[in-house]
């Protein structure tokens, strides 16, 4: 009887302790919300898609940080336990908030979070054509292209961007123009480079978020010309500028 009574007492104490722990957690969440701050879970390193998150939990890769209310992502994971027995449907990047949909496979826009009516297109560019290490997922760029055998006048007249001959002759062949002024970068892969390494001469695979018509323009520009990316400053939109060729460049007055 004594042992049975002891078991009952221990069970009661454990239940009381669990209830108290839940009370403290809810009270803490409420307090943070009232103070305009939220505790969220972040990873301390990049985690590839389709990873067993239990492995990263056991290695201590996940931690919690406090973010202000205006920076809180709705649906962000707030407890490390919520990631247990889960596999992420898309990559988790270091120090970013983790939407719960990313580990339930219900993330809007799929793996890349593609905007409505847009498409994801991947192109291969050399290191000098992609700015360098500052180009990361979420960056915004202007896509430029250089076409041989065309001039700015040809473009303005609507005569095409790649005629076989030009009125101005070979000395002024070639035109540079913006193909798409503002594009969001969905992914950057530099084969053979470790995370954080500086760009080398290796080619990079850049995935861009494009409207269907813009996707056609970028693919045509890559096949028929040479594509370059220009990194835009944060929060600054790309602008449409006129095409330029050698003659216009030489005659431009400062």
C-alpha positions in Angstrom: 0.0 0.0 0.0 2.8 2.3 0.8 4.5 1.8 -2.5 1.2 2.4 -4.3 0.6 5.6 -2.4 4.1 6.8 -3.3 3.5 6.2 -7.0 0.3 8.2 -6.8 2.1 11.1 -5.0 4.9 11.0 -7.6 2.4 11.0 -10.5 0.6 13.9 -8.9 3.8 15.9 -8.5 4.9 15.2 -12.1 1.5 16.3 -13.4 1.7 19.4 -11.3 5.2 20.2 -12.5 4.2 19.8 -16.2 1.1 22.0 -15.6 3.3 24.7 -14.0 5.8 24.5 -16.9 3.1 25.0 -19.4 1.8 27.9 -17.3 5.2 29.6 -17.3 5.6 29.1 -21.1 2.2 30.6 -21.9 2.8 33.4 -19.4 6.2 34.1 -21.0 4.7 34.2 -24.5 1.9 36.5 -23.4 4.4 38.8 -21.7 6.6 38.9 -24.8 3.5 39.7 -27.0 2.5 42.5 -24.7 6.0 43.9 -24.8 6.0 43.8 -28.6 8.6 41.0 -28.8 8.5 37.4 -29.8 10.8 34.4 -29.3 11.4 32.5 -32.6 13.5 29.5 -33.6 16.4 30.0 -36.0 19.1 27.8 -37.3 22.8 28.7 -36.7 23.7 27.2 -40.1 22.1 26.6 -43.5 20.1 23.4 -43.7 19.4 21.8 -47.1 15.9 20.9 -48.2 14.6 17.4 -47.3 16.8 17.1 -44.2 16.0 15.1 -41.1 15.6 17.9 -38.6 16.0 15.6 -35.6 19.7 15.3 -36.5 20.1 19.1 -36.4 18.2 19.3 -33.1 20.5 16.8 -31.5 23.5 18.7 -32.8 22.2 21.9 -31.2 21.9 23.7 -34.5 18.6 25.3 -33.6 18.3 28.1 -31.0 15.8 30.9 -30.1 16.2 34.6 -30.5 13.9 37.6 -29.7 12.5 39.7 -32.6 10.4 42.9 -32.5 6.7 42.6 -33.3 7.1 44.4 -36.7 9.8 41.8 -37.8 7.8 38.7 -36.6 6.9 36.4 -39.4 3.3 35.1 -39.0 3.4 31.3 -38.5 7.1 31.2 -37.5 8.2 28.3 -35.4 8.5 29.4 -31.7 9.5 26.1 -30.1 12.3 23.8 -31.1 10.1 20.9 -30.2 7.8 21.8 -33.1 10.6 20.7 -35.4 10.9 17.2 -34.0 10.2 14.3 -36.3 10.0 16.7 -39.2 11.6 17.0 -42.6 11.9 20.5 -44.2 10.3 20.9 -47.6 12.7 23.7 -48.6 16.1 25.0 -47.4 16.3 26.7 -44.0 18.9 29.5 -44.0 20.9 30.6 -41.0 19.4 33.2 -38.7 16.1 33.4 -40.6 12.7 32.8 -39.1 11.3 29.4 -40.0 7.6 29.4 -41.2 5.9 26.2 -40.0 4.7 25.6 -43.6 8.4 25.0 -44.5 8.4 21.8 -42.4 4.9 20.7 -43.3 5.2 21.0 -47.1 2.4 23.6 -47.2 4.5 26.6 -48.0 2.9 29.0 -50.6 4.9 29.1 -53.8 6.5 25.7 -53.2 10.2 25.2 -52.3 11.3 28.6 -53.5 8.2 30.5 -52.4 7.6 31.7 -56.0 5.2 34.7 -56.3 1.9 34.2 -58.0 2.0 34.2 -61.8 5.8 33.9 -61.8 8.2 31.1 -62.7 11.6 29.9 -61.5 14.3 29.9 -64.2 17.9 28.8 -63.7 20.8 30.1 -65.8 24.5 29.4 -65.7 26.8 32.4 -65.6 30.5 32.9 -64.9 31.7 34.4 -61.6 32.2 37.9 -63.0 28.7 38.0 -64.4 27.0 37.4 -61.0 28.6 40.2 -58.9 30.3 37.9 -56.4 29.6 36.7 -52.8 27.1 39.5 -52.0 24.6 37.9 -54.5 22.5 35.6 -52.3 19.0 34.3 -52.1 16.6 37.2 -51.8 18.8 39.7 -53.6 17.3 41.8 -56.4 19.2 42.3 -59.6 18.8 44.0 -63.0 19.4 41.6 -65.9 21.5 43.1 -68.7 22.4 41.6 -72.0 25.0 42.4 -74.7 24.2 41.5 -78.3 26.8 41.5 -81.1 25.8 42.8 -84.5 23.2 45.3 -83.3 23.0 49.0 -82.3 20.9 51.1 -80.0 19.3 52.6 -83.1 18.3 49.1 -84.3 16.6 48.5 -80.9 14.8 51.8 -80.9 13.5 51.2 -84.5 12.2 47.8 -83.5 14.4 46.2 -86.1 15.5 43.4 -83.7 18.4 43.1 -81.4 20.6 40.8 -83.4 20.7 41.7 -87.2 23.5 40.3 -89.3 24.6 43.7 -90.5 24.3 47.3 -89.2 24.2 50.7 -91.0 27.0 52.0 -88.8 29.5 49.3 -89.7 31.6 46.9 -87.6 33.3 49.7 -85.6 30.0 50.2 -83.6 28.5 46.7 -83.6 27.1 45.5 -80.3 24.5 47.0 -77.9 23.9 46.6 -74.2 20.4 46.9 -72.8 18.4 46.0 -69.7 16.4 42.8 -70.3 14.5 42.9 -67.0 15.0 45.9 -64.6 14.1 44.2 -61.3 14.3 40.5 -60.6 14.3 38.5 -57.3 17.0 35.9 -56.9 15.6 32.6 -55.6 18.8 30.6 -55.3 22.6 30.8 -55.9 24.7 27.7 -56.3 28.4 27.9 -56.8 29.5 24.3 -57.5 32.6 23.3 -55.7 32.6 26.2 -53.3 32.1 25.8 -49.6 29.5 28.0 -47.9 31.0 31.5 -47.2 33.9 31.0 -49.7 34.7 33.8 -52.1 33.6 33.4 -55.7 36.3 32.1 -58.1 36.3 31.5 -61.8 33.8 28.7 -61.4 30.4 29.1 -63.0 27.4 29.8 -60.9 23.8 28.6 -61.2 21.4 31.4 -60.6 17.7 30.8 -60.2 15.5 33.9 -60.9 11.8 34.6 -60.3 10.4 35.8 -63.6 7.1 36.5 -65.3 6.6 34.2 -68.3 7.4 37.0 -70.8 10.5 38.1 -68.9 11.6 34.4 -68.7 11.5 34.3 -72.5 13.5 37.5 -72.7 16.2 36.2 -70.3 16.5 32.8 -72.0 16.7 34.5 -75.5 19.3 36.9 -74.2 21.4 34.1 -72.8 21.2 32.0 -76.0 21.8 34.9 -78.4 23.9 37.3 -76.4 25.8 37.6 -73.1 23.9 38.1 -69.8 25.1 40.1 -66.9 23.5 40.7 -63.5 23.8 44.0 -61.6 23.1 43.8 -57.8 20.5 46.4 -56.6 20.8 48.0 -53.2 18.3 46.8 -50.5 14.8 48.3 -50.9 15.8 50.0 -54.2 13.9 49.1 -57.4 15.5 48.7 -60.7 14.9 51.3 -63.4 14.5 51.1 -67.2 17.3 52.8 -69.0 17.8 53.2 -72.8 20.1 50.8 -74.7 23.6 52.0 -75.4 26.2 51.1 -78.1 29.8 52.2 -78.8 28.9 55.4 -80.8 26.4 56.6 -78.2 28.9 55.9 -75.4 31.6 57.8 -77.2 29.4 60.8 -77.9 27.8 61.0 -74.4 28.7 64.3 -72.8 29.1 64.4 -69.0 
